[in-house]
């Protein structure tokens, strides 16, 4: 990036190999509500302005020229998401030789609509080696572990099974909002729609097989509007395509049911990290500013360590409280016994009390 951009350009990018300078004349930053970003670049060789848009494949598709979108667009993206890929779509639009002044008041839709599909960019979400073991320790500690992510639901389910949030053999029912505005549940593996009565059996605990629920942010918000989310919250393992406000709402619903900890590493996690009973930032960036705790090694094991330390501190506090009460009652009865019988304890008796009774009480309450 050039330190001295071309007049009228936001930035100038230098391509050394081709001795070429590309001027960025308009840019729309990433926002969570659209899950995309776009940029307009002028090519000095012909003066044409090219628009490039990238983001979640569902959102980008809304702005693409339908004639450039293949029929298996969603199927191909979902297939890669099922394998743990983070799928982004890229679109391109050639605006021709257009001046900066003409584009000055363009909206985001004016610039992005009508783009042609370029293709997908797929990132692989790789688990850290210690993540499954950390999740196992948390679950063994009677802690319910869930995932709240901005990624697609299929990617979340794949990573959730790899991490041990759910078993590999678990049946997963995914809830999303259909075109009619109601929630449809689909078996992720069989890709078949599930009857609503089956979901009712799941949330009532009357099923005899390993099943987990997952839902998208749209389904989550619709259940909130219908005042039904509390029935589903403790039976849902993966919350996908969640905006920062959705993550905050989910944490608040969990806080109604018990002590809730939240860990995250991005700026979109800050609201939930701040609201949770315990917020753990696995980052040195903005998330660490609002969190009561932050981790330098960015590992889920930090959650395990914090849980151990917290429970140990609680147990120590309770033991200390019990010791003080027990010691006070013991000494009170000793004084009452001495006054009643007009006796006075010798030095040997006090040594015996300090050496044996205090030690035994400490052992009993620890």
C-alpha positions as CSV (number, residue, x, y, z in Angstrom):
1,X,0.0,0.0,0.0
2,X,1.4,3.3,-1.1
3,X,2.1,5.9,1.6
4,X,0.9,8.6,-0.8
5,X,-2.3,7.5,-2.4
6,X,-3.5,9.0,-5.7
7,X,-5.6,12.2,-5.3
8,X,-9.2,11.2,-4.9
9,X,-8.4,7.6,-3.9
10,X,-8.8,6.1,-0.4
11,X,-5.7,4.0,-0.9
12,X,-3.3,3.0,-3.7
13,X,-2.1,-0.5,-3.9
14,X,1.2,-1.1,-5.7
15,X,1.7,-4.4,-7.6
16,X,5.5,-4.7,-7.8
17,X,5.7,-7.5,-10.4
18,X,3.6,-5.7,-12.9
19,X,4.7,-2.1,-12.1
20,X,1.0,-1.4,-11.6
21,X,-0.9,0.9,-9.2
22,X,-4.5,0.2,-8.3
23,X,-6.6,2.9,-6.7
24,X,-9.3,2.1,-4.1
25,X,-11.9,4.7,-4.7
26,X,-14.7,3.4,-2.5
27,X,-14.9,0.9,0.3
28,X,-17.6,-0.6,2.5
29,X,-16.3,-2.3,5.6
30,X,-17.5,-5.6,6.9
31,X,-20.7,-5.4,9.0
32,X,-22.3,-8.3,10.8
33,X,-25.8,-7.6,9.6
34,X,-24.8,-8.1,6.0
35,X,-21.9,-10.5,6.7
36,X,-20.0,-9.0,3.7
37,X,-17.7,-6.3,2.6
38,X,-17.0,-4.7,-0.8
39,X,-14.4,-2.4,-2.5
40,X,-14.3,-0.5,-5.7
41,X,-10.9,-0.4,-7.5
42,X,-9.8,1.6,-10.6
43,X,-7.6,-0.1,-13.1
44,X,-5.3,2.6,-14.6
45,X,-4.7,0.5,-17.8
46,X,-8.3,1.1,-19.1
47,X,-9.8,3.4,-16.5
48,X,-12.5,0.8,-15.6
49,X,-13.8,0.6,-12.0
50,X,-14.1,-3.0,-10.7
51,X,-16.2,-3.8,-7.7
52,X,-15.3,-6.9,-5.6
53,X,-17.6,-8.2,-2.8
54,X,-16.9,-11.0,-0.5
55,X,-18.8,-12.5,2.5
56,X,-20.9,-15.4,3.6
57,X,-22.2,-17.3,0.6
58,X,-25.9,-16.8,1.7
59,X,-25.6,-13.1,1.9
60,X,-23.4,-12.6,-1.2
61,X,-25.9,-14.6,-3.3
62,X,-28.6,-12.0,-2.7
63,X,-26.5,-9.4,-4.6
64,X,-25.3,-11.7,-7.5
65,X,-26.6,-11.7,-11.0
66,X,-28.8,-14.8,-11.0
67,X,-27.6,-15.8,-14.4
68,X,-24.1,-16.3,-13.1
69,X,-25.1,-18.5,-10.1
70,X,-25.1,-22.2,-10.8
71,X,-28.0,-24.4,-9.7
72,X,-25.8,-26.3,-7.2
73,X,-24.5,-23.1,-5.5
74,X,-26.0,-23.7,-2.1
75,X,-25.4,-27.5,-2.3
76,X,-21.7,-27.0,-3.1
77,X,-21.2,-24.5,-0.3
78,X,-23.0,-26.7,2.2
79,X,-20.9,-29.7,1.1
80,X,-17.7,-27.8,1.9
81,X,-19.2,-26.5,5.2
82,X,-20.1,-30.1,6.2
83,X,-16.4,-30.9,6.0
84,X,-15.5,-28.1,8.4
85,X,-14.8,-25.4,5.8
86,X,-15.4,-21.7,6.4
87,X,-17.0,-20.8,3.0
88,X,-16.9,-17.3,1.6
89,X,-18.3,-16.2,-1.8
90,X,-16.7,-13.6,-4.0
91,X,-18.4,-11.5,-6.6
92,X,-17.2,-9.1,-9.3
93,X,-18.7,-6.3,-11.2
94,X,-17.2,-4.1,-14.0
95,X,-18.6,-0.6,-13.8
96,X,-16.7,0.6,-16.8
97,X,-15.1,4.0,-17.1
98,X,-17.0,5.9,-14.3
99,X,-15.8,8.9,-12.3
100,X,-15.4,9.1,-8.6
101,X,-18.0,11.9,-8.4
102,X,-20.6,9.7,-10.0
103,X,-20.1,7.1,-7.3
104,X,-19.8,9.5,-4.4
105,X,-23.4,9.1,-3.2
106,X,-23.8,5.4,-4.2
107,X,-25.2,3.1,-1.5
108,X,-23.8,-0.3,-0.8
109,X,-26.6,-1.9,-2.8
110,X,-26.0,0.4,-5.7
111,X,-22.4,-0.8,-5.9
112,X,-22.8,-4.5,-5.1
113,X,-26.1,-5.5,-6.9
114,X,-25.6,-7.3,-10.2
115,X,-22.2,-8.7,-9.4
116,X,-21.1,-11.8,-11.2
117,X,-20.0,-14.9,-9.2
118,X,-16.3,-15.4,-9.2
119,X,-16.2,-18.4,-6.9
120,X,-15.7,-19.6,-3.3
121,X,-12.9,-19.1,-0.9
122,X,-12.7,-21.9,1.6
123,X,-10.8,-21.8,4.9
124,X,-10.3,-24.9,6.9
125,X,-11.1,-24.6,10.6
126,X,-8.4,-26.7,12.3
127,X,-8.8,-27.6,16.0
128,X,-6.0,-27.1,18.4
129,X,-4.7,-30.5,19.6
130,X,-5.7,-29.8,23.3
131,X,-9.3,-28.8,22.5
132,X,-11.0,-32.2,22.7
133,X,-9.2,-33.0,26.0
134,X,-10.2,-29.6,27.4
135,X,-13.8,-30.1,26.4
136,X,-13.8,-33.6,28.0
137,X,-12.5,-32.2,31.3
138,X,-15.2,-29.5,31.3
139,X,-17.9,-32.1,30.7
140,X,-16.5,-34.4,33.4
141,X,-16.7,-31.4,35.7
142,X,-20.5,-31.3,35.3
143,X,-20.3,-28.3,32.9
144,X,-22.5,-28.0,29.8
145,X,-20.4,-26.9,26.8
146,X,-22.0,-25.3,23.8
147,X,-20.9,-23.4,20.7
148,X,-22.1,-19.9,19.7
149,X,-20.6,-19.0,16.4
150,X,-21.0,-16.7,13.4
151,X,-20.1,-19.5,11.0
152,X,-22.6,-21.6,9.2
153,X,-24.5,-24.2,11.1
154,X,-23.0,-27.1,9.2
155,X,-19.5,-26.0,9.9
156,X,-20.4,-25.5,13.6
157,X,-21.8,-29.1,13.8
158,X,-18.7,-30.5,12.2
159,X,-16.4,-28.7,14.5
160,X,-18.6,-29.5,17.5
161,X,-18.3,-33.2,16.8
162,X,-14.6,-33.0,16.3
163,X,-14.1,-31.0,19.6
164,X,-16.3,-33.4,21.6
165,X,-19.2,-31.1,22.3
166,X,-21.3,-33.9,21.0
167,X,-20.5,-37.5,20.0
168,X,-19.7,-38.5,16.4
169,X,-22.7,-40.7,16.3
170,X,-25.2,-38.1,17.6
171,X,-28.2,-37.2,15.5
172,X,-28.3,-33.4,14.9
173,X,-31.5,-31.6,14.1
174,X,-30.9,-28.1,12.6
175,X,-33.6,-25.4,12.9
176,X,-33.8,-22.6,10.4
177,X,-36.4,-20.1,9.2
178,X,-38.0,-21.0,5.9
179,X,-39.5,-18.7,3.3
180,X,-42.9,-18.9,5.0
181,X,-41.5,-17.4,8.2
182,X,-41.7,-20.5,10.3
183,X,-39.0,-22.8,11.7
184,X,-38.1,-26.0,9.8
185,X,-36.0,-28.7,11.4
186,X,-33.8,-30.8,9.3
187,X,-31.7,-33.9,10.1
188,X,-28.2,-32.7,9.2
189,X,-26.9,-36.2,8.2
190,X,-29.9,-37.4,6.2
191,X,-30.9,-34.0,4.9
192,X,-34.5,-34.8,5.6
193,X,-37.1,-32.6,7.3
194,X,-38.0,-33.6,10.8
195,X,-41.6,-33.4,12.1
196,X,-42.2,-30.9,14.9
197,X,-43.5,-33.6,17.2
198,X,-40.1,-35.2,17.1
199,X,-38.5,-31.9,18.3
200,X,-41.1,-31.8,21.1
201,X,-40.0,-35.2,22.3
202,X,-36.4,-34.0,22.3
203,X,-37.0,-31.0,24.5
204,X,-39.3,-33.0,26.7
205,X,-36.5,-35.5,27.3
206,X,-38.5,-38.5,26.1
207,X,-36.2,-39.7,23.3
208,X,-34.0,-42.8,23.8
209,X,-31.3,-42.0,21.3
210,X,-28.3,-39.6,21.2
211,X,-29.7,-36.4,19.7
212,X,-28.6,-32.7,19.7
213,X,-30.3,-29.6,18.5
214,X,-28.7,-26.8,16.5
215,X,-30.2,-23.6,15.2
216,X,-29.4,-20.5,13.2
217,X,-29.6,-16.9,14.4
218,X,-32.8,-16.4,12.5
219,X,-34.4,-19.4,14.2
220,X,-33.1,-18.1,17.6
221,X,-34.6,-14.7,17.1
222,X,-37.9,-16.1,15.9
223,X,-38.1,-18.3,19.0
224,X,-37.5,-15.2,21.1
225,X,-40.3,-13.4,19.4
226,X,-42.6,-16.4,20.1
227,X,-41.4,-16.5,23.7
228,X,-40.3,-20.1,23.2
229,X,-36.6,-19.9,23.4
230,X,-36.4,-20.9,27.1
231,X,-37.8,-24.3,26.2
232,X,-35.0,-24.9,23.7
233,X,-32.0,-23.2,25.2
234,X,-30.7,-26.1,27.3
235,X,-31.3,-28.6,24.5
236,X,-29.4,-26.7,21.8
237,X,-25.7,-27.5,21.4
238,X,-24.8,-25.2,18.4
239,X,-26.0,-21.7,17.7
240,X,-24.8,-20.6,14.3
241,X,-24.8,-17.4,12.2
242,X,-25.2,-15.4,15.4
243,X,-24.6,-11.7,15.4
244,X,-22.9,-10.0,18.4
245,X,-26.3,-9.0,19.8
246,X,-27.6,-12.6,19.4
247,X,-24.5,-13.9,21.3
248,X,-25.3,-11.5,24.1
249,X,-29.0,-12.6,24.2
250,X,-28.0,-16.3,24.3
251,X,-25.6,-15.7,27.2
252,X,-28.3,-13.8,29.1
253,X,-30.8,-16.7,28.7
254,X,-28.2,-19.2,29.9
255,X,-27.5,-16.9,32.9
256,X,-31.1,-17.3,33.9
257,X,-30.5,-21.0,34.4
258,X,-27.1,-21.1,36.1
259,X,-23.6,-19.8,36.4
260,X,-22.5,-19.0,32.8
261,X,-18.9,-18.6,31.5
262,X,-18.2,-17.3,28.0
263,X,-14.9,-17.5,26.1
264,X,-14.1,-15.8,22.8
265,X,-11.3,-14.3,20.8
266,X,-12.9,-11.7,18.6
267,X,-14.4,-8.2,18.7
268,X,-17.9,-9.7,18.0
269,X,-17.6,-11.6,21.3
270,X,-17.0,-8.5,23.6
271,X,-20.6,-7.9,24.5
272,X,-21.2,-11.5,25.6
273,X,-17.9,-11.7,27.4
274,X,-18.7,-8.6,29.4
275,X,-22.2,-9.8,30.3
276,X,-21.4,-13.4,31.3
277,X,-20.8,-14.3,34.9
278,X,-17.3,-15.2,33.9
279,X,-15.7,-13.8,30.7
280,X,-12.5,-15.4,29.4
281,X,-10.8,-13.7,26.4
282,X,-8.6,-16.0,24.4
283,X,-6.9,-13.0,22.7
284,X,-4.8,-10.0,23.4
285,X,-6.9,-7.8,21.2
286,X,-10.1,-5.9,22.0
287,X,-11.8,-8.9,23.6
288,X,-9.3,-8.9,26.4
289,X,-10.2,-5.3,27.4
290,X,-13.7,-6.1,28.5
291,X,-13.1,-9.5,29.9
292,X,-12.4,-10.1,33.6
293,X,-9.9,-12.8,32.6
294,X,-7.6,-13.2,29.6
295,X,-5.4,-16.0,28.4
296,X,-1.9,-15.6,26.9
297,X,-1.8,-19.1,25.4
298,X,-5.2,-18.7,23.7
299,X,-6.2,-22.3,24.6
300,X,-9.5,-23.7,25.8
301,X,-7.5,-25.2,28.6
302,X,-7.6,-21.8,30.2
303,X,-11.3,-22.4,30.9
304,X,-10.4,-25.7,32.6
305,X,-7.8,-24.0,34.7
306,X,-10.1,-21.2,35.7
307,X,-12.9,-23.6,36.6
308,X,-10.5,-25.6,38.8
309,X,-9.2,-22.4,40.5
310,X,-12.7,-21.0,41.0
311,X,-14.1,-24.2,42.5
312,X,-11.0,-24.5,44.7
313,X,-11.4,-21.0,46.0
314,X,-15.0,-21.6,46.7
315,X,-14.2,-24.9,48.6
316,X,-11.5,-23.1,50.6
317,X,-13.8,-20.3,51.5
318,X,-16.5,-22.7,52.7
319,X,-14.0,-24.8,54.6
320,X,-12.7,-21.7,56.3
321,X,-16.2,-20.5,57.2
322,X,-17.0,-24.0,58.6
323,X,-13.8,-24.1,60.6
324,X,-14.5,-20.7,62.3
325,X,-18.0,-21.8,63.2
326,X,-16.9,-25.2,64.5
327,X,-14.0,-23.7,66.5
328,X,-16.2,-21.0,68.0
329,X,-18.8,-23.5,69.1
330,X,-16.2,-25.9,70.5
331,X,-14.5,-23.1,72.6
332,X,-17.9,-21.8,73.7
333,X,-19.0,-25.2,75.1
334,X,-15.5,-25.6,76.7
335,X,-16.0,-22.3,78.6
336,X,-19.6,-23.2,79.6
337,X,-18.3,-26.5,80.9
338,X,-15.5,-24.8,82.9
339,X,-17.8,-22.2,84.5
340,X,-20.4,-24.8,85.3
341,X,-18.0,-27.1,87.2
342,X,-15.8,-24.2,88.5
343,X,-12.8,-25.6,86.7
344,X,-9.9,-23.9,85.1
345,X,-8.1,-25.6,82.2
346,X,-4.3,-26.2,82.7
347,X,-1.6,-25.3,80.2
348,X,-1.4,-28.9,79.1
349,X,-5.1,-28.8,78.2
350,X,-4.7,-25.7,76.0
351,X,-1.7,-27.3,74.3
352,X,-3.8,-30.4,73.7
353,X,-6.6,-28.3,72.2
354,X,-4.3,-26.4,69.9
355,X,-2.3,-29.5,68.8
356,X,-5.1,-32.0,68.4
357,X,-8.6,-30.5,68.3
358,X,-7.7,-27.7,65.9
359,X,-5.9,-30.2,63.6
360,X,-8.8,-32.6,63.6
361,X,-11.3,-29.8,62.9
362,X,-9.1,-28.6,60.0
363,X,-9.1,-32.2,58.6
364,X,-12.8,-32.6,59.0
365,X,-13.8,-29.4,57.1
366,X,-11.2,-29.8,54.3
